[in-house]
Amino acid sequence: MKKLQLNTLLPNITVGLISGVICISFELSFAALIFAGRLADHLSFGVGLVVFSVAIARLLIMLFSSCPQLVVGSGTAETAILA
């Protein structure tokens, strides 16, 4: 296992924060797309459900993947089918 060094830690944290913000904005828009129309009353529950499920998926990929630097999120095709 590699030691954490300050010169590599800051760029990794920066990239993680930026990709997290981008992915959360995608997840919020996907939840709004899925929970539209008759499901609009349950939008707050849908947002929580989508964000929680993606967080669990990211955690599992980070822990058990042979390539831990992957960025995981919902797919646009699956979201369009669910909507």
N, C-alpha and C positions, 0 to 999 in steps of 0.2 A: 504494500500500500504506500502511495506517495505521501510525503509530508506536505502539509499546506504551507505555501510560501506567500508572502504578502504581495509580491509582484504578480502572481497569478490569481490571487483571491479576489482582488478588486474587479478585474475584468469579468470574472465568472459571476460575481454577485450582480454586476451591472447588467449583463446579458440575461441573467435569470429574472431580474426585476422587469426589464423591458419586455421579455417574452411573456411573463406573467400578466402584465397589464394588457398586452395585445390579446392574449388568449381569453382573458376575462371579458374583454369587450366583445369578442366573438361569441362567447358562451351566453352573454346577456342578450345579444341580438338573436341568437338561435332560440333561446327560451321565449323571447317575445314573438318569434315567428311561429313556434310550435303552439304556444298558448294564446292564440288569437281567435277571434270569432266567439264561438260558444264557450270556449275555455278561458276567455279573458278574465273571468272572475277569479280564476285560480293562478293568475300570473305570478303573484308573489311566491306561492308554493313552488311553481315551476322553475322560477329563477333559482331558488334555494336548492331544488332537486338537481338541476343541471350543474350548478357550481360544485355541489357536494360530490356528485358522481364523477366529474372530471378531476376533482382533487384526489379522490380515491384512486382513480385510474393512473394519475401521475405518480402517486406514491408507490403503487404496485410496480409500475414500470421502472421507477428509480431504484427500488429495492431488488427486483428480481431479474432485470434485464442484463444481458451481457454487454449492452451499449447504453450506459446510464445517462449519457448526454442527450438522449432523445427528448424531443418536445412533443407531448401528447395532448390532443384535444379532440373535440367532436368533429366529425366529417361533415362537409356541406351536403354531400349526396344523401347521407342518412337523415340529416335534418330536413331536407326538402321532402323526403318520403314521409317522415313523421308529421310534417305540417299538412 
